[in-house]
Amino acid sequence: MEEPELRVGGWEKQGGRRWFRRIFALILVSALGTLILGPTVVDYRPAYVSSDSMYFPTLWNGPFDIDYSKEFNGHLKISSISYESSDSESGKLIVISISSLIDLDILNMQTVIIEKVESKARDEGLELKNGKIVNEDSLEIGDGAYQWDANVTEKADFFKGNEVGSEIIVKAYFWTIEAAPMTNQLATEIQEFQTQTVICIAFGIDIYTINQATEMIGNVKI
């Protein structure tokens, strides 16, 4: 009489353990699949300023300095394209596109953006200072924006025509596009997890130049 109850109880416990092992195995396989297949299925998807812009290609030129790179062992595919004001000294716009299976919020979106801005400013020979978050209520494009003052240094490249120590305005807009399409056939099962983050960094000698770059940012497409 006692044996069936023990067997049933034993099967219930065993079944619970079996389901736990299956769920754990599924999570493990999914994680490993993402780690292994991530660099293969994520595509470069460069963002660019369309000719719909009021200022491009009339008062601004480009694209220049087209660059492709990878981070986190290929899980982040990054493209970078720049545009320059036609006078070759008043303004520059850098459009960065990051394709990934990783939600950048996990990596701390603010940190990612600041690192990109610091890196590009350093490349331009600029020293950042006085950063602030732009009031989101005033934004017309993107999910958010940051702004800095910067000084021209003796290492300046594009802005070398400006005096050392002169001020440059730096403004960065960013937004994320969920579930960006992937062309690789291996992505079929995990396509819904890919994200596309766009970071646009504008450098200008005055607010007029920054406003031109901002209008161009409003016409960025992928």
N, C-alpha and C positions, 0 to 999 in steps of 0.2 A: 504493500500500500504506500510505503514511504518512497519507494524508488522512483515512480513517475514524477512526484513532486520535485524531488532532487534533480531529476534529469531536466524537467521543464525549467526550473530555476537556473540550472547550469547553462542551458541553451540560451536563456534570456540574457544572462551576463555575457556569455560568449558572443552573442549577436551584437550586444552593445559595444563590446571591444572591437568586433569586426568592423562595424560601421565607423567607429572612431579611427581605426587604422586606414580604412578606405578614404575617409575625408582628409586625414593627414597626408596620405599618399597622393591624393589629388592636388592638395595645396602644394606639396613638395614638387610634384611633376610640373605644375603650372609655373611655379617660381623658377625651376631649372629651365623650363622651356623658354620663359621670358629672357633669362640670362643668356642662354645659348643662342636662341634665334633672334633676340633683339637686334644685334648689329646687322643681321642679314635682312630682316624684313623692314627696318626703318629706312625710309628714302630721304634723300636731300630734296627739299622743296623750297627753293630760293624765293624770298619775297622781293618785290621790285616796285618802283614808282611807275604807274601807268601814264600814258601820254594824255590822260584826261586832266592832269594837273594844269593849273593856270600858269605855273612857273617852269615846268619841265615839259619839253626841252627848250624853252625859250630863254629863260634867265639862268637856268641851272643846266649843267652838263653831266654826262655819265651814261651808263654806269662805269665806275673805275674800281680798281683793287678788289676784284672778285676773288673770294677765298673760300675754300671748303676745308673743314676740320672735324675732328671727332673728339669726344670726351667720354669718360666713364667706359673705357674699352669699347667704344663704338656705339653705346646705347644712346648717346646724344649725337645727332648729325647736324652740324652747324654750317650755315652759309652766311657770308658777309659781303655786302655790296655797298659802295659809297658813291655819292653824288657831290658835285662841287658847284658853287656859285660861279657864274661866267667870268667874274673879275678875278677869280683865282686867289682871293684873299679874305673875303668877308664871311663865307659860310661853307659848312660841310655837313652832309647828312650821311649817316651810316645805318643801313638796314640789315638787321641780323635776324635770321630765321632758325629756330631750333626744333628739329623733329625728334620725337622720343616716344618710348613706351612708358616713361617715367613721368608722373605728374610732378612738375617742377616745384609745386607747393611742398612736396615731400623734402626737397632739397633746400627749401626756404627761398621762395621766389625773389624776395627783396635782396637777399645775399647774391643770388645769381645775377640780377640786374646791376647791382652796384659793382660787382666784379667786372662785368663786361664794360661798363662805363669807365671805370678806373683804368682798365687795360687799354681801351681806345684812346682815352685822354693822354695816357702815358705815351702811346705811339705817336700822338700829335705833338708831343712836347709841351703839354699843358699840365699845370698843377691845380688840382681841384681843391675847393674850399667852400664852406657855408652851404652844405646841401640841405634841401628841404623837400617835403612831400607836397605836391601841388594839390590844392583843394579839389576833391573829386567832383563837387557840385559844378565846378566851372569847366569840366572836361567835356569835349565834344567828340573825342576819338579815344579809343583804347579803354583798358580797364583801370588805368592809373598812370601817374606821371611823377617824375622826380626832376628837380632842378638844382643846379649848382652854379656858383661863380667860379671862374678859373683864371689863372694868370699864365701868360705866355712866358716860356722859359727859353734859355739859349739853345735848347734842343728842339725847338719848334720846327715843324716841317711845312705843312700847308700855311700856317699862320706866321711864318718867319718874316713876312713883310710888315708885321706889326711889332711895335717896340717890346722889348723884354719887360715884363711886369704889367703890360696892358691887359685889360680884362676881357674875357670871353664868356659868354653865356652858354651853359650846357643844359640841354633839356632832353629827358628820355621818356618816351611813351612806350607802353607795353600792353599786350593783350594775348589771350590764349584761345586757340580754335580747337574745340574738342573733336575727336574722331576724324582726324584728317585722313583722306583716302590714301591707301598704299597700293602701289602697282605690283609689288612682288607677290607672286602666287602663294608663297609660304605664309603670307600674312592673313589668309582667309579666316582662320580661327581666332586671331587676336587683333583683328583690325580695329575693333571698337575701342581698344585701349590706347591707341596712338593719339598724341596731342601735338599741336603745333603752336609754339610760342614765338611771337614777333616782338623784337625790341628795336625801336628806332631812336637813334641818338643824334640830336641836332647840336651843332656848334655854330655860334654866330657872334659877330662883333657887336651887334645891337639887337634890340627887340624886333626891329623891322625884318632883319634877316631870319631871326628865329620864327617869326610869323610866316614867312615864305616857306621855310622848312616844314612847319606845322601843317600848312596847307598841302604840301606834298605828301606828308605822312598820311593825311586823310585819303589819299589816292593810292596807298600801297595795296598791292594785290599779291596773291600767291598762285 
